């Protein structure tokens, strides 16, 4: 069941990232992150207010702050990369940040089974192969650098999210967004701009923000009740979903090595889940 939830987070993340990438082609990435995170903060704040009397207020704040800071940084870099590079190859590079929570998870006590190790290795090789065109130098290096920065941010965010969720999943998610939105509001005030977003665009940005929030929640629930190393690998398969959307809706062509990479990523996920 926990593996299914972690895989579901990949599905939601991949879909949300695809549409966020499209939005980042019309507005600065920092504006897209700010609006999506801000709108999601309003939604989760309502939930927190409703459940106020049942919540625990210790153990999670430091982790949620760290998750919000690293996650926001990762999203800004990731959306910038998506807006300037091929979605089908930027997303797999960013997903390699899964190495971070796997290493930290094992160091802090995770003990994956031998088959889980095989599955995780196959999945990581898969997303690496899916990144072939970018790594070969066929395109501008800018999306690659941004995607690598996003990978580090995402990896640290997943681990911090897992640790905070062990105390309170809801409040860790709320604290994450409160942190990121506070920083982005300060940036908007300094730059004196909201990114040119119109009222008509807010429903789409709300959907993107809620998608990211839901994916975070699914992952946090799965990892905090299981092993963060395994949940991180399953949750990091979102590039496959982004690739499929880009292929179907944008007609992006994938090289043979990428097709092999996608197949390995899916196969590795199956082994890890089992």
N, C-alpha and C positions, 0 to 999 in steps of 0.2 A: 504493500500500500504506500509506504514512504517513497519507494522508487517511482511509483506512478505519479505522486505529487511532484517530485523533483523533475521528472520528464515533462509534466504539465507546465512547470515554470518555464522550461525551454520553449514550449509552444507559445506561451503568452509573451515571453520576452522577445522572441523572434519576430512575432507579428507587430508588437509595439515598436520595436527598433526599425522595422521596415518603414512604417509610416512616419516615425520620427525623422528618419533619413530624408524622406520626401519633404517634410516640413522644413528641414534644415537647408534645403535648396532654395527656399523662399525667404528665410529669415536667418539671422546669425544663430549658430548652434547654442550659444549661451542664452539667447532669448527663448529658444525652444525648450531648453532644460528648465529655465526659470518658470515659464508659464505652465509646463506640464507638471513640474514638481509642486508649484504653488496651488494649482487647482486640485491636485491629489491631496495636498495638505488639508485643504478645506474639507474634503470628504472624510479623511481619517480622523480629523479633529472632531467631527460630529459623532463618530463611533466612540472615540475616547470619552467625550462628554456624557454619552449615554451610559457607559460602563464605568464611570468615574469611581464609584464606591467599591468596585470589586478589583481595582488595579493595585499592583505592587510597584512602589516608587523607588526601589533600591536595586542595585546590581547592574542595571542596564544603561544608565546615562552615558558613561564614558564610552562604552561600546557603540551606542547609537550615534554619538558625536563623531567618532572615528569613521563609522560606516557612512554617515552623511557626507563628511568631508571627502573621503576617498571615492565614494560612489558618484558624487557630483563632479569631481575632477575627471573621473573616467567617462561619464556621460558627455561632458563638454568636448573632450577629445574624440570620443567615439562618433558623436553626431557630426562633428567637423570632418572627420575622416569619411563618413558615409556621404556627406554632401559633395566631397571633392574626389572620391575614388569609386571604384566598382563595388557595389554592395556585396556581391558574392565572394569577394576576396578580402575586403576590409573586416567584415564580421568574423570570419574564421581566425584572423590574426588576433583580434581583440579577445577571442575566447580562450586563447592560450594562457591567459591569466589564471586559468584553473589550476595551473601548477602551484601557485602560491598557497591556496587553501589546502591542497592535497598534502604538500610538504608540512605546513603548519599543523594540519589535522593529525597526521601520523606522529609528528613530534610531540603532540599533546595527548597521545594515547589511542588514536584510532588503530584498529587492527583489521584491515580488509582481508577477505579470504583470497587464496591464490587465484581463483577465477576472476574475482573482482579486480585484482591487480592486472591481470591479462586484459580484461575489458577496458580498464582505464587507460592502459598503454595504447591499445588499439584505437580508442576514441581520440586520444591526444595526437597520435600519428595521423589519424584521419583529418582532423581540423588543420594540421600542419600542411598536409598535401593539398588541401583545399585552398591554401594560401599561395600556391605555387607561382602564379603570374606576378603577384606583387613582389615576392621574394626574388624572382629572377631578374628584376630590373626592367620589366616591360613597360612600366608606367612610372609616373612621378613618385619620388620617395616621400613626399609630404604625407600622403594618406598612411603610409607604412609607419612613419614615426608617430603619428597621432594614434594609430591603432595599437602600437606597442605601449604607449603611455596609458591608453585606455585599459589595456590588458592588466597592467600593474595595479591600476586603480580598482578595477573590478575584482581582481583576486583578493586584495586586502579587504575590500568591502564585504565580500562573501564571508570571509572568516569572521570579521567583526560582527556582521549581522547574525551569524550562527551563535556567537558567544552571548550577544545581547538577548537573543531569542530564548536562550536557556532560562532567563529570568522572566522576560515578558516579551512575547512576539509582537503584540499590538503596540506597546509603548516604544519598543525599539524601532519599529517602522515609523511611528509618529515622530520620535526624536530625530531619526534620519532626515526626514523631510523638513522638520523645523530648522535643523542645522543648515541644510543646503539652501532652503528658501531665504533664510536670514542673510546668508552670504550673498546670494544672488540679488536680493533687494538692495543691499548696500552697493553692489556693482552697478545696478540700474540707476540708483540715485547719483552715483559719481559720474556715470556716462550721460545721465539725463535723457535716457531713452528706454522704452519698454520693448524695443525690437521691431516696432512697426506692425505688431499683431493687431488685427481687427476683431470686432465683436463676432463677426460671422465665423471666424476661425476657432473660437474658444471651445465649441463642442468637440471638434476633432482633437484639439490639444488636451481637453479633459479626458477623452477616451484613451489617448496615449499615456497620460499620467496615471490613470486608473489601471491601465494594463501593466505598467511597470510596477505599480503598488501591489497588484494582485500577484505578479510573478515573484516579487520579493517575499510576499507572505507565504506563498506555496513553498518556496525554497526554505525559508526560515523554519517553517513548521516541520518540514521533512528532515532538515539537517540537525535541528536541535533535539530531535527525538531519535536520531540515528547516528550515522557517522558523517561528519562534514566533508571528509575526503570523497566519499562515494556520491553524496548529494551534489557536491560541486561539479563533479565530472558530468553527471546526468543533467544538471542545470545549465552547463556550459554548451550544450548542443544546440542552443538557439540559432547559431549561424546557419544550420541546415534549413530551419524554417525561413530565415531571411533570404537565403539563396533561392528557395522554392518560390517565394513571393516575387523576388526580383526576376526570376526566369519566366514566371507566368504573366506578370503584369508589365514588366519593363523589357521583356525579351532579351535579358542579358545572357550572353553565351558563355558557357563554362568549358574550359579545356578538359581534355581527357583525364589529366592528373587530378583535377578538381572533382570530377565525377567519381573517380576511385576514392578520393578522400572522403566524400560524402557517404559513400557506401561503407567505408571502414568506420566512420564516426557512428553511423547507425548500428552497425554490427557490434562495435565496442560498447555502445550503450546497452544493447540487449544482454551482453555477457555480464556487464556490471550490475544491471538490474536483477539478473537471475542469481 
